[in-house]
Structure formats: structure tokens, C-alpha cells
């Protein structure tokens, strides 16, 4: 049993989500940075899509039983009382009675905590699942720097924009002004449309780059609506969507044509 003493900022228990349900009106959901959750799970011997805890800082967990944990995603101030230190990307066994705190994020926007056996439950009490009977990692994982250039493919409404809008998207920096589970808002040189009529709502997918009337793009993440009325100029390569989710407020993103 693990008690969540504080969920902090946007803390929740999430797995890999459920792909393929857009036709039912349901987005994928799950971890915004799937690769980070998968890595944390591999380190402790869980299945890659097993449930862990996603947080943007301020999470406090109190362990009532010994448990192996691993932390990935954003770098953060991590404090353990009553147990050994937990570094990024290294599985560590914490004793019963210890407390794990994920403090301020230092690099990135989302941090992931995996517990060997996985976690589930309701409210503030999490139950640790059965041992997966798979060896945990014996070495820590290296951490790659945050990727700030995202590869994009032409979107279904690229023809709704001037030729210079596509060039602007690929040649100028954009600043992250807001981030949530739904999407990331950017500010930069406006992407000028050719057409100004209302677009009927059409299907959306994770990674879609929507452009509202002000010309500043919105990047769709795991909890995106399944339909939308803003034209989609581009779609982020699936392998880079997690990097968009890790872009903190005030950071700079660029785009490059996928090949």
C-alpha cells in the first residue's frame, strides 16, 4: 500500500492509454510521454504500458511496504526520507515507512514514477500489484537531452495556408505559452491562412498542429478532443509527440520536415 499525501501538480495514475478508440469519441489518454513511462516500467521489471504516476511536481508518496521504484521523464528535485536516495533512471528499493517527494521540476514538464508490480486504486490509497517475476534493471538508464526540434508531416489542411506559412513553421522558433493534457499552445510568427471561412468539425489525432484564427499553433496531446474546427497544417511525428509534452512553459520549440 502507498498513500498519496500530495498529488502535487497534475498528479495522476496513468498507463499507456487506449489507442484506436477515436471512432467512439475517445482519445488515447494515458501518459503524455509514453516513452518515459515505458522506460520507468522496464527499469523495475513491469510491462511497458503498466500504470505509474505522472506528475509535474509536488508529488509525495508514503510507502507502507518496501517497494522498488524508478523515476524518469523530467529532471526533478527528489527527496527521500527514511530510505536511500533515488536518482533519475535507476531502480531503487525503498523500505516500508519511507517517503518519496518529487519537488520542483528542473528540466522538462512531466515526471514518471513506476513501482515494481504497478499501482492501482482509488482516491489517495494506491495498491501495489503482484511481483512481475521479471528481473529489474541492474544498471541505470542514460538520459538524453530534451529534444526541442519536432519532426512534422504535412497536415490535411496545409492547402488552407499560404506557401510562406509552411516555411514559417519550419524556419522560426515558437515559445510554449501553456501546456496541459489536452495540448501545448505556442506563440511566434503567425501562420497566415489563405482561407477564412468556417471549417466544419473533422477528426483530430494526437500530434495534430491546429492553427486558430490568431495564427498561433496548438499541438494536440493525449487528451485532445477527437474532433476540431481549426485547420491542421501539420502533424507531429508520433516518435516526437512525447518531446512536445515535455516542453515546459517559456521553452522554445522548432519544427523540421519529417523524412
DRENTI-25842 format. One record per residue: residue in one letter; x, y, z of N, C-alpha, C in turn. Coordinates in steps of 0.02 Angstrom, whole numbers, padded with zeros to 5 digits, always signed. Example, Ala and Ser with C-alpha at 12.3 -4.5 7.8 and 13.67 -1.06 7.14 Angstrom:
A+00660-00284+00390+00615-00225+00390+00660-00165+00390 S+00642-00112+00354+00684-00053+00357+00645+00002+00394 
END
This chain:
X+00042-00060+00000+00000+00000+00000+00044+00062+00000 X+00024+00111-00040+00057+00176-00043+00005+00230-00033 X+00018+00276+00012-00027+00332+00022-00001+00393-00015 X-00044+00424-00054-00026+00486-00088-00042+00543-00040 X+00009+00571-00009-00001+00627+00037-00012+00693+00001 X+00015+00698-00060+00002+00756-00102+00009+00735-00175 X-00042+00751-00215-00038+00737-00287+00003+00790-00323 X+00014+00847-00291+00054+00900-00323+00018+00928-00384 X+00056+00944-00434+00030+00975-00495+00013+00920-00545 X-00050+00915-00561-00074+00868-00613-00053+00796-00600 X-00049+00776-00537-00030+00707-00522-00087+00659-00535 X-00072+00601-00564-00123+00551-00577-00090+00484-00593 X-00129+00430-00585-00106+00363-00603-00126+00350-00675 X-00077+00334-00717-00089+00325-00789-00049+00267-00817 X-00078+00234-00867-00042+00184-00904-00026+00209-00973 X-00022+00164-01020-00006+00183-01089-00064+00211-01128 X-00124+00209-01099-00183+00235-01134-00216+00183-01177 X-00265+00205-01216-00304+00159-01257-00309+00188-01328 X-00266+00163-01371-00266+00186-01441-00323+00153-01480 X-00343+00185-01535-00392+00155-01580-00464+00164-01560 X-00479+00212-01516-00548+00222-01495-00577+00289-01517 X-00542+00322-01563-00567+00387-01586-00636+00381-01616 X-00651+00325-01649-00717+00316-01679-00772+00313-01627 X-00753+00301-01564-00800+00302-01509-00802+00370-01473 X-00762+00417-01500-00759+00483-01468-00711+00486-01409 X-00663+00440-01406-00616+00437-01351-00545+00445-01375 X-00508+00493-01348-00438+00500-01366-00396+00447-01329 X-00332+00443-01345-00290+00390-01316-00286+00395-01240 X-00279+00455-01213-00270+00462-01141-00204+00431-01120 X-00197+00416-01057-00136+00385-01032-00079+00435-01026 X-00019+00409-01016+00040+00450-01006+00053+00495-01065 X+00067+00559-01052+00081+00605-01107+00147+00588-01140 X+00197+00568-01101+00262+00546-01127+00266+00471-01120 X+00241+00436-01170+00238+00362-01166+00306+00331-01159 X+00356+00360-01193+00423+00331-01190+00452+00335-01119 X+00438+00390-01084+00464+00398-01016+00431+00348-00969 X+00366+00339-00974+00332+00289-00932+00357+00219-00948 X+00364+00204-01013+00387+00137-01032+00457+00123-01004 X+00501+00173-01005+00568+00164-00978+00565+00151-00903 X+00526+00191-00867+00521+00181-00794+00496+00111-00779 X+00447+00087-00817+00421+00020-00806+00473-00034-00821 X+00510-00026-00876+00561-00076-00892+00613-00080-00837 X+00631-00023-00809+00683-00022-00757+00664-00064-00696 X+00599-00065-00680+00578-00104-00621+00549-00172-00639 X+00550-00189-00704+00528-00256-00725+00455-00261-00743 X+00419-00205-00747+00348-00206-00767+00340-00208-00842 X+00279-00223-00864+00262-00214-00935+00266-00140-00951 X+00285-00123-01012+00297-00053-01031+00236-00009-01021 X+00176-00035-01031+00116+00006-01026+00083+00001-00958 X+00119-00027-00909+00092-00032-00841+00080+00036-00810 X+00035+00039-00762+00016+00103-00732+00070+00128-00684 X+00086+00192-00692+00131+00227-00646+00101+00294-00629 X+00140+00337-00597+00115+00402-00576+00148+00456-00619 X+00107+00499-00649+00131+00557-00687+00122+00619-00644 X+00173+00662-00641+00168+00722-00601+00209+00778-00632 X+00187+00839-00619+00226+00898-00639+00257+00931-00578 X+00265+00893-00525+00299+00918-00465+00252+00921-00405 X+00280+00912-00345+00241+00917-00284+00211+00851-00261 X+00226+00796-00294+00200+00730-00275+00235+00706-00212 X+00197+00679-00164+00225+00649-00104+00193+00581-00093 X+00234+00529-00091+00211+00461-00081+00238+00433-00016 X+00195+00402+00025+00216+00370+00087+00207+00295+00078 X+00262+00257+00086+00261+00186+00073+00248+00147+00139 X+00198+00104+00137+00182+00062+00195+00214-00007+00189 X+00246-00020+00132+00282-00082+00121+00342-00067+00078 X+00392-00110+00082+00451-00100+00040+00431-00106-00033 X+00460-00063-00076+00442-00063-00147+00500-00037-00188 X+00508-00066-00247+00558-00041-00295+00527+00012-00338 X+00561+00069-00345+00535+00124-00385+00588+00147-00435 X+00565+00180-00488+00610+00212-00536+00577+00276-00560 X+00617+00327-00571+00593+00392-00592+00623+00410-00660 X+00581+00431-00707+00604+00452-00773+00566+00515-00793 X+00575+00536-00856+00542+00596-00881+00584+00657-00865 X+00552+00707-00837+00587+00769-00820+00635+00758-00762 X+00688+00798-00760+00731+00800-00702+00695+00839-00647 X+00702+00817-00585+00667+00849-00530+00708+00846-00466 X+00691+00890-00420+00717+00885-00352+00681+00827-00318 X+00718+00773-00303+00688+00714-00272+00716+00707-00201 X+00672+00703-00153+00692+00696-00083+00661+00633-00055 X+00702+00590-00024+00678+00530+00009+00694+00535+00083 X+00644+00526+00125+00655+00522+00197+00645+00450+00220 X+00692+00425+00260+00686+00357+00285+00708+00304+00235 X+00746+00323+00184+00769+00274+00135+00825+00302+00094 X+00852+00262+00048+00907+00284+00006+00885+00335-00046 X+00934+00372-00072+00920+00421-00125+00896+00385-00188 X+00854+00419-00226+00829+00392-00289+00850+00440-00344 X+00893+00417-00388+00916+00458-00444+00874+00445-00506 X+00883+00487-00556+00846+00479-00619+00867+00414-00653 X+00818+00374-00674+00832+00316-00715+00866+00257-00681 X+00863+00255-00614+00894+00199-00577+00843+00167-00531 X+00830+00101-00538+00783+00068-00493+00813+00064-00423 X+00773+00082-00373+00795+00083-00303+00740+00052-00260 X+00759+00011-00211+00711-00017-00164+00706+00029-00103 X+00646+00054-00091+00633+00097-00033+00600+00055+00021 X+00621+00063+00084+00592+00023+00138+00523+00047+00159 X+00488+00003+00195+00424+00023+00224+00435+00082+00271 X+00389+00129+00269+00395+00188+00312+00431+00246+00280 X+00459+00236+00222+00494+00291+00188+00444+00336+00151 X+00468+00395+00134+00426+00444+00100+00466+00472+00040 X+00433+00473-00018+00464+00498-00080+00429+00562-00101 X+00469+00614-00112+00440+00678-00134+00472+00700-00199 X+00430+00712-00250+00452+00741-00313+00440+00816-00308 X+00494+00855-00304+00486+00927-00295+00484+00964-00361 X+00517+01020-00363+00516+01063-00422+00549+01029-00481 X+00517+01033-00539+00547+01006-00600+00602+01053-00624 X+00659+01023-00643+00717+01062-00664+00725+01065-00739 X+00700+01014-00774+00712+01009-00846+00657+00964-00875 X+00607+00993-00906+00551+00954-00931+00487+00975-00897 X+00431+00942-00914+00366+00961-00889+00328+00905-00854 X+00350+00843-00863+00316+00786-00832+00366+00734-00808 X+00354+00709-00748+00397+00660-00717+00356+00596-00705 X+00389+00538-00709+00353+00475-00702+00385+00432-00648 X+00342+00403-00605+00365+00358-00552+00333+00290-00564 X+00374+00240-00576+00350+00172-00584+00367+00133-00520 X+00321+00089-00501+00330+00046-00442+00328-00027-00466 X+00376-00066-00445+00377-00136-00467+00311-00170-00447 X+00278-00200-00496+00213-00230-00486+00156-00186-00510 X+00172-00121-00523+00121-00075-00544+00078-00052-00486 X+00039+00000-00498-00005+00027-00446-00076+00036-00473 X-00124+00028-00429-00193+00043-00446-00230+00061-00383 X-00289+00088-00390-00328+00106-00332-00368+00169-00345 X-00405+00189-00294-00447+00248-00299-00429+00296-00242 X-00440+00360-00255-00426+00409-00203-00351+00414-00190 X-00334+00419-00127-00264+00431-00108-00228+00368-00086 X-00259+00310-00092-00227+00247-00074-00214+00205-00136 X-00150+00191-00148-00131+00151-00206-00109+00082-00184 X-00131+00032-00220-00114-00037-00205-00060-00059-00255 X-00007-00089-00229+00047-00115-00271+00027-00184-00295 X+00034-00196-00360+00015-00260-00389+00065-00315-00375 X+00051-00375-00399+00095-00432-00387+00162-00424-00422 X+00212-00457-00395+00279-00453-00425+00276-00480-00496 X+00306-00445-00544+00301-00466-00614+00344-00526-00631 X+00386-00549-00586+00430-00606-00597+00476-00596-00657 X+00494-00534-00669+00542-00516-00721+00598-00477-00688 X+00661-00493-00703+00715-00458-00670+00713-00383-00682 X+00728-00345-00631+00734-00272-00639+00801-00256-00671 X+00809-00195-00694+00872-00174-00724+00928-00174-00672 X+00987-00191-00692+01044-00192-00647+01087-00129-00654 X+01072-00088-00704+01109-00026-00714+01059+00030-00728 X+01080+00091-00713+01038+00149-00727+01035+00163-00802 X+00982+00197-00822+00974+00216-00892+01003+00285-00905 X+01036+00295-00962+01061+00362-00978+01002+00407-00997 X+01009+00470-00983+00956+00517-01000+00979+00561-01059 X+00938+00561-01111+00953+00603-01168+00928+00674-01156 X+00962+00723-01184+00938+00793-01176+00869+00801-01206 X+00832+00851-01180+00767+00865-01208+00773+00881-01283 X+00729+00853-01323+00728+00866-01394+00681+00925-01407 X+00707+00978-01434+00667+01039-01444+00649+01051-01517 X+00673+01008-01562+00652+01011-01632+00608+00951-01647 X+00547+00965-01667+00498+00912-01678+00488+00901-01753 X+00489+00839-01774+00478+00823-01845+00403+00824-01860 X+00385+00854-01916+00314+00859-01935+00303+00836-02007 X+00244+00809-02017+00221+00791-02084+00168+00841-02106 X+00160+00853-02170+00107+00898-02193+00039+00875-02168 X-00001+00921-02144-00067+00904-02119-00120+00905-02173 X-00180+00882-02158-00233+00877-02208-00258+00945-02233 X-00243+00999-02196-00265+01066-02217-00206+01112-02231 X-00151+01084-02252-00095+01127-02270-00114+01175-02326 X-00159+01153-02371-00178+01196-02427-00222+01254-02406 X-00240+01258-02343-00278+01315-02319-00232+01374-02299 X-00167+01365-02307-00118+01415-02285-00075+01439-02343 X-00048+01498-02335-00003+01525-02386+00060+01482-02389 X+00096+01487-02444+00158+01449-02451+00208+01471-02398 X+00206+01534-02380+00254+01559-02330+00237+01534-02260 X+00174+01514-02248+00156+01489-02181+00194+01424-02166 X+00198+01379-02215+00235+01317-02205+00309+01332-02194 X+00337+01379-02232+00407+01398-02222+00417+01428-02153 X+00369+01469-02131+00373+01498-02064+00373+01445-02011 X+00330+01395-02018+00326+01341-01970+00394+01305-01963 X+00428+01296-02019+00490+01258-02019+00553+01299-02007 X+00546+01365-02004+00607+01406-02000+00610+01453-01940 X+00556+01458-01902+00557+01506-01847+00544+01471-01780 X+00568+01499-01726+00556+01469-01660+00487+01488-01633 X+00460+01445-01590+00396+01458-01557+00405+01448-01482 X+00371+01489-01443+00377+01487-01370+00316+01453-01340 X+00326+01409-01292+00271+01375-01258+00239+01423-01209 X+00175+01438-01219+00139+01484-01176+00090+01449-01129 X+00073+01388-01143+00028+01349-01100+00036+01275-01117 X+00029+01232-01066+00033+01160-01079-00016+01125-01032 X-00051+01076-01059-00099+01037-01020-00102+00968-01050 X-00145+00926-01023-00152+00859-01051-00186+00862-01119 X-00221+00916-01134-00254+00922-01199-00205+00943-01253 X-00162+00992-01238-00116+01015-01290-00068+01068-01265 X-00025+01090-01311+00026+01140-01298+00012+01200-01343 X+00006+01259-01313-00004+01320-01351+00063+01355-01363 X+00072+01380-01424+00134+01412-01443+00122+01483-01465 X+00173+01524-01459+00171+01592-01485+00233+01604-01528 X+00225+01639-01582+00280+01653-01627+00254+01690-01687 X+00290+01686-01742+00266+01717-01804+00200+01684-01824 X+00147+01723-01835+00082+01694-01852+00085+01655-01918 X+00048+01600-01920+00041+01560-01981-00021+01586-02018 X-00010+01618-02074-00063+01654-02109-00105+01607-02152 X-00171+01606-02143-00213+01563-02184-00230+01595-02251 X-00245+01553-02300-00270+01576-02364-00346+01584-02362 X-00377+01539-02324-00449+01538-02321-00471+01561-02251 X-00527+01595-02250-00552+01622-02187-00622+01598-02171 X-00649+01552-02211-00715+01527-02197-00712+01476-02140 X-00771+01462-02111-00775+01415-02055-00764+01344-02082 X-00720+01307-02047-00708+01237-02065-00753+01192-02024 X-00794+01149-02056-00835+01102-02017-00790+01058-01974 X-00814+01040-01915-00775+00997-01871-00756+00932-01907 X-00694+00912-01897-00670+00850-01926-00624+00815-01876 X-00607+00753-01892-00569+00712-01845-00501+00741-01828 X-00480+00732-01765-00414+00753-01742-00377+00692-01717 X-00311+00697-01717-00270+00644-01688-00214+00675-01647 X-00185+00635-01604-00130+00657-01562-00072+00680-01606 X-00045+00738-01591+00010+00766-01631-00013+00816-01683 X-00078+00823-01693-00103+00871-01741-00082+00942-01721 X-00062+00982-01771-00044+01053-01760-00101+01095-01786 X-00146+01114-01742-00203+01156-01761-00182+01229-01762 X-00214+01268-01805-00200+01340-01808-00265+01379-01800 X-00276+01410-01742-00336+01451-01732-00330+01517-01770 X-00381+01559-01769-00381+01621-01808-00323+01668-01793 X-00294+01665-01732-00239+01711-01717-00173+01689-01748 X-00172+01629-01779-00112+01606-01814-00060+01572-01770 X-00074+01565-01705-00026+01534-01660-00045+01461-01648 X-00002+01413-01665-00021+01343-01666-00033+01313-01597 X-00074+01260-01597-00088+01220-01538-00071+01147-01555 X-00030+01116-01514-00009+01047-01525-00053+01000-01483 X-00086+00953-01515-00132+00909-01480-00094+00853-01444 X-00112+00842-01380-00081+00789-01340-00133+00734-01324 X-00118+00692-01275-00155+00630-01265-00230+00638-01251 X-00249+00693-01218-00320+00703-01202-00354+00751-01250 X-00330+00755-01312-00358+00800-01361-00430+00782-01377 X-00470+00832-01398-00537+00815-01423-00531+00774-01487 X-00579+00732-01500-00574+00689-01559-00598+00724-01623 X-00629+00782-01616-00646+00823-01674-00628+00895-01659 X-00617+00935-01712-00600+01005-01704-00614+01044-01767 X-00621+01110-01759-00639+01151-01816-00584+01197-01841 X-00525+01195-01809-00468+01234-01833-00430+01193-01884 X-00405+01223-01938-00367+01185-01988-00302+01158-01960 X-00285+01097-01980-00223+01063-01958-00171+01071-02013 X-00121+01112-02000-00069+01125-02050-00017+01070-02052 X-00007+01035-01996+00045+00984-01992+00027+00934-01938 X+00063+00877-01938+00055+00826-01886+00125+00806-01862 X+00135+00809-01797+00200+00791-01768+00211+00716-01776 X+00271+00697-01795+00288+00627-01799+00275+00594-01732 X+00245+00535-01733+00224+00501-01671+00282+00493-01622 X+00342+00482-01647+00400+00473-01603+00419+00536-01567 X+00395+00594-01589+00414+00658-01559+00359+00690-01517 X+00301+00659-01514+00246+00688-01476+00264+00694-01402 X+00298+00644-01375+00318+00646-01305+00365+00704-01290 X+00406+00724-01339+00450+00781-01329+00410+00846-01324 X+00356+00850-01363+00312+00908-01357+00281+00912-01287 X+00262+00854-01260+00232+00852-01194+00282+00871-01139 X+00346+00865-01153+00397+00881-01102+00421+00953-01107 X+00394+00992-01153+00417+01061-01161+00386+01105-01106 X+00426+01133-01061+00398+01174-01007+00379+01244-01030 X+00340+01278-00989+00321+01347-01004+00382+01390-01016 X+00378+01432-01068+00433+01477-01084+00488+01447-01126 X+00486+01381-01138+00537+01350-01179+00524+01362-01253 X+00573+01347-01294+00569+01359-01366+00566+01293-01404 X+00520+01288-01451+00515+01230-01495+00524+01252-01567 X+00553+01208-01605+00559+01217-01678+00531+01155-01712 X+00519+01164-01777+00491+01109-01817+00536+01095-01877 X+00539+01033-01896+00578+01013-01955+00535+00963-01995 X+00542+00965-02061+00505+00919-02104+00528+00848-02092 X+00480+00803-02080+00496+00732-02070+00512+00700-02137 X+00556+00652-02136+00576+00617-02197+00579+00542-02183 
END
